[in-house]
């Protein structure tokens, strides 16, 4: 059964319930959790992402002046924007992107998670300029400030290489090729499955390792800034970084899925 509601507006919150009747007896189900209507037009790309079951998916294509990013996965993990500019050209045709306009620009999902041991982090990123990089997406133990503990992240070093980092008691990192701060959009993905970590850049596997269990702490998924100074090559200036189509999955995407997302652009 499928239902398309044409009477709602972008950004509106609503909920639904199923009602069944045979003409004399009516049975009503419970109301669903609140659902926020998407503020960006659907594309072939977001349909592929949503078909793969993200637990959070921020398209970051909200209009200029919007205060909150809508979670397009349907899980209602919306989050406020801080220190960013909206409305820039996006990685995917038909959608715009978020640009970091301050040294701490970010978007943080409202729902906390606990100690994920299987996950994927994914985004499109664009950065340009010597010594420019920054954090793209990851997990941290603060919702509103800099996180004292953070990992499960993708970030860009000053030389333009993409890094995927997980803390299993030590900082474990996989690093891709340099030069991705070239002003072009790049697709970046980090997967982790009970110690098996992999880094993909532009659809290609760029590193893999077997490590220990990821750190156990309660935190939030954050797009954009969080502290990376203590991580290898971290601490790059992230002002001007474009981030688009950020997603988190509760499992490790397969190589075929990663390549299909990259090709769908």
Phi and psi in degrees as a GROMACS rama.xvg file:
@    title "Ramachandran Plot"
@    xaxis  label "Phi"
@    yaxis  label "Psi"
@TYPE xy
-136.447  144.783  UNK-2
-138.306  130.192  UNK-3
-111.089  119.131  UNK-4
-92.8817  111.682  UNK-5
-97.1675  4.49071  UNK-6
-105.013  18.2671  UNK-7
-114.75  162.552  UNK-8
-114.691  152.838  UNK-9
-55.8341  133.811  UNK-10
89.8559  -13.0089  UNK-11
-73.1772  144.741  UNK-12
-101.659  136.223  UNK-13
-150.126  171.132  UNK-14
-144.06  169.619  UNK-15
-139.25  159.649  UNK-16
-147.173  155.32  UNK-17
-94.7435  135.227  UNK-18
-125.08  128.507  UNK-19
-121.532  134.091  UNK-20
-141.886  148.402  UNK-21
-108.843  13.0745  UNK-22
103.876  -26.6789  UNK-23
-121.67  -31.3067  UNK-24
-120.622  133.947  UNK-25
-121.236  133.168  UNK-26
-118.928  127.561  UNK-27
-115.242  132.965  UNK-28
-83.7247  175.523  UNK-29
-74.606  154.521  UNK-30
-69.0072  146.059  UNK-31
-72.1789  167.518  UNK-32
-61.5138  154.76  UNK-33
-58.2121  138.538  UNK-34
-119.958  131.106  UNK-35
-95.2908  127.538  UNK-36
-70.4065  132.662  UNK-37
-58.4119  144.606  UNK-38
-101.754  -0.444637  UNK-39
-124.957  151.042  UNK-40
-69.2205  145.043  UNK-41
-71.7169  145.386  UNK-42
-131.501  170.745  UNK-43
-61.1553  -34.8273  UNK-44
-63.4439  -50.4373  UNK-45
-68.9121  -24.9488  UNK-46
-67.2402  -38.6501  UNK-47
-66.8723  -43.8145  UNK-48
-60.5727  -49.4946  UNK-49
-65.6928  -28.6097  UNK-50
-66.3361  -22.221  UNK-51
-92.4645  8.02313  UNK-52
73.0927  52.1937  UNK-53
-68.5941  151.556  UNK-54
-89.8576  -15.0081  UNK-55
-156.626  140.374  UNK-56
-148.524  104.995  UNK-57
-104.633  110.867  UNK-58
-75.6984  -23.3838  UNK-59
62.9415  27.1911  UNK-60
-105.41  22.8845  UNK-61
-66.7843  153.516  UNK-62
-65.6304  158.057  UNK-63
-54.4162  135.395  UNK-64
94.1967  -8.01183  UNK-65
-71.2002  137.296  UNK-66
-91.537  -23.4214  UNK-67
-132.651  136.844  UNK-68
-85.1822  134.954  UNK-69
-90.19  132.821  UNK-70
-78.7236  109.241  UNK-71
-80.418  0.313606  UNK-72
-78.1312  -13.0705  UNK-73
87.9658  2.23476  UNK-74
-91.7452  0.638093  UNK-75
61.1364  30.9645  UNK-76
-91.4475  60.6102  UNK-77
-70.2341  164.092  UNK-78
-157.583  149.295  UNK-79
-77.2206  147.141  UNK-80
-87.5571  141.227  UNK-81
-138.018  121.882  UNK-82
66.704  36.6096  UNK-83
-129.823  162.887  UNK-84
-116.295  133.326  UNK-85
-103.775  163.337  UNK-86
95.1021  1.35227  UNK-87
-73.7698  162.761  UNK-88
-59.2716  133.127  UNK-89
-96.5553  175.427  UNK-90
-73.1667  -29.2726  UNK-91
-108.024  128.809  UNK-92
-57.6332  134.88  UNK-93
92.7715  -1.05267  UNK-94
-138.262  149.97  UNK-95
-99.2148  -177.12  UNK-96
-136.055  169.567  UNK-97
-97.3738  135.21  UNK-98
-118.593  129.664  UNK-99
-70.0444  119.897  UNK-100
-110.937  -2.51742  UNK-101
-136.049  169.272  UNK-102
-69.4886  -14.978  UNK-103
-122.525  24.4257  UNK-104
-63.5091  138.02  UNK-105
-166.787  171.351  UNK-106
-136.466  129.215  UNK-107
-120.574  124.51  UNK-108
-63.7691  144.339  UNK-109
-74.6391  -24.6353  UNK-110
-92.9496  129.34  UNK-111
-81.7978  154.99  UNK-112
-127.209  162.761  UNK-113
-126.083  110.854  UNK-114
52.5109  48.8497  UNK-115
-60.8666  131.366  UNK-116
-111.04  -4.79536  UNK-117
-134.949  124.932  UNK-118
-166.865  163.823  UNK-119
-134.087  136.587  UNK-120
-114.233  137.574  UNK-121
-145.638  144.088  UNK-122
-166.237  167.126  UNK-123
-106.053  138.277  UNK-124
-135.572  145.275  UNK-125
-137.904  126.973  UNK-126
-144.73  152.009  UNK-127
-147.54  151.409  UNK-128
110.44  147.593  UNK-129
-60.4397  134.408  UNK-130
64.8947  20.2027  UNK-131
-99.9713  141.747  UNK-132
-165.123  -125.006  UNK-133
119.707  167.589  UNK-134
-79.6283  139.366  UNK-135
-103.561  -55.394  UNK-136
-159.05  146.58  UNK-137
177.243  -170.226  UNK-138
-113.767  140.527  UNK-139
-152.582  158.109  UNK-140
-91.2543  9.39464  UNK-141
-121.889  136.991  UNK-142
-87.5962  -29.2802  UNK-143
-122.149  -15.9134  UNK-144
-126.671  -171.084  UNK-145
-68.5672  139.132  UNK-146
-83.2547  131.824  UNK-147
-71.701  -29.3722  UNK-148
-125.263  128.337  UNK-149
-158.666  143.906  UNK-150
-164.024  -154.163  UNK-151
52.4535  46.0696  UNK-152
-128.965  157.625  UNK-153
-113.115  132.594  UNK-154
-144.696  165.748  UNK-155
-113.563  130.299  UNK-156
-79.2203  169.157  UNK-157
-63.3938  -22.0325  UNK-158
-88.3017  4.42205  UNK-159
86.2361  6.77604  UNK-160
-82.6616  146.16  UNK-161
-92.7743  135.703  UNK-162
-122.61  135.97  UNK-163
-110.685  123.271  UNK-164
-124.554  133.948  UNK-165
-132.889  139.248  UNK-166
-104.361  115.93  UNK-167
-111.1  24.0759  UNK-168
114.527  -25.5696  UNK-169
-130.801  157.318  UNK-170
-78.5306  110.371  UNK-171
-101.824  127.49  UNK-172
-133.684  149.077  UNK-173
-119.636  135.201  UNK-174
-126.259  130.96  UNK-175
-88.6664  -170.266  UNK-176
-70.613  152.904  UNK-177
-77.3462  173.416  UNK-178
90.6843  11.5204  UNK-179
-82.9203  -2.18293  UNK-180
-91.9214  55.6458  UNK-181
-107.187  9.71151  UNK-182
83.3122  5.44544  UNK-183
-108.976  158.452  UNK-184
-77.3648  137.314  UNK-185
-130.257  139.181  UNK-186
-92.3788  123.723  UNK-187
-127.181  136.54  UNK-188
-143.075  133.197  UNK-189
-121.814  130.438  UNK-190
-121.495  148.483  UNK-191
-145.127  129.505  UNK-192
-139.541  92.6206  UNK-193
50.7644  47.6919  UNK-194
104.211  -19.0976  UNK-195
-89.9181  108.876  UNK-196
-112.095  143.805  UNK-197
-140.831  145.163  UNK-198
-119.516  130.107  UNK-199
-120.925  138.228  UNK-200
-131.322  123.16  UNK-201
52.652  45.16  UNK-202
82.1912  -5.80764  UNK-203
-108.138  138.104  UNK-204
-69.2392  122.698  UNK-205
-114.23  -0.691765  UNK-206
176.119  151.779  UNK-207
-152.323  154.347  UNK-208
-161.619  155.963  UNK-209
-106.9  118.602  UNK-210
-127.905  -174.568  UNK-211
-84.8369  -175.994  UNK-212
-60.4642  139.48  UNK-213
-67.2206  152.308  UNK-214
-51.8293  143.014  UNK-215
-97.5874  106.906  UNK-216
-160.584  162.94  UNK-217
-93.2472  129.795  UNK-218
-160.889  -169.02  UNK-219
-129.595  147.207  UNK-220
-80.7892  129.696  UNK-221
-126.099  134.889  UNK-222
-106.758  122.023  UNK-223
98.5025  -144.347  UNK-224
-59.6796  140.092  UNK-225
-163.521  168.629  UNK-226
-65.7642  130.286  UNK-227
-129.607  5.03888  UNK-228
-56.1984  -33.7172  UNK-229
-85.0739  -4.86917  UNK-230
-92.68  153.302  UNK-231
-55.5535  119.575  UNK-232
72.5494  8.89039  UNK-233
-79.0556  176.073  UNK-234
90.474  9.71983  UNK-235
-66.0614  149.362  UNK-236
-65.9972  124.724  UNK-237
-104.664  -2.16174  UNK-238
-55.1335  133.61  UNK-239
92.799  -6.27489  UNK-240
-71.1193  129.123  UNK-241
-93.5678  135.774  UNK-242
-130.906  136.082  UNK-243
-143.213  152.258  UNK-244
50.6073  52.2276  UNK-245
-81.1538  135.432  UNK-246
-144.37  151.614  UNK-247
-128.99  135.53  UNK-248
-119.927  150.51  UNK-249
-86.9157  20.2002  UNK-250
-156.641  171.698  UNK-251
-85.9059  119.537  UNK-252
-61.0753  147.694  UNK-253
-82.0913  162.226  UNK-254
-55.2618  -37.6837  UNK-255
-64.5533  -42.0521  UNK-256
-65.1198  -43.577  UNK-257
-59.5677  -45.3979  UNK-258
-66.3622  -35.2238  UNK-259
-67.6194  -35.8659  UNK-260
-66.0244  -44.3071  UNK-261
-63.6552  -42.4101  UNK-262
-71.1523  -22.4525  UNK-263
-71.8057  -13.0839  UNK-264
